[in-house]
């Protein structure tokens, strides 16, 4: 049997009460969450595609600045209509204050585990509201509360290492995730079982063409 590849990630036990979960965070992290509320920031579930596209556009711009491949708008819209809009197997939250958009997070879940599928902040808008508050922590906290309300036992932070080198481009994001005190775990990499080689090949080619078109349209 070939050895399976594993990926480092972290999981947060969300079977605890909200009070216990908050108490497990550092005093500084709890302060950021309180400050977000005190500043009048609203974190609301999204049921309208126009509002959902704010999250998509924000994440697409963040990926562009970091030199990462662009997202497919077609895939995002399908994901929103079929999963996120129903707010049961998935949900999308927008953070805003006085009508100004600050950021988004969207999550998926199964019966036991929830995970963030997308997360983005409008850093310029966030700094205009407060230079000393991390609004992203409140977005993640709302995601944890949603997963808990759906009966999940864990929230997987989607990639995490306690010993991420400071020179690694992912270091800051892993440090951010670490504020929720996830337990490091190894998960077996996912694999696809191909039922139809022809259908799979056509699907892959279609996605490659869509990604190429997205890259071309994003160029100046």
Secondary structure, DSSP 8 states (H G I E B T S, - for coil): -----EEEEEEEE--S-HHHHHHHS-HHHHHHHHHHHHTT-EEEE---HHHHHHHHHHHHHHHHHTT-----HHHHHHHIIIIITTTSSEEEEEEEETTEEEEEEEEEE-SSEEEEEEEEE-HHHHHHH-SS--HHHHHHHHHHHHHHHTT-SEEE-SS--TT--TTSTTHHHHHHHHTT--EEEEEE------S-HHHHHHHHHHHHHHHHHHHHHH--
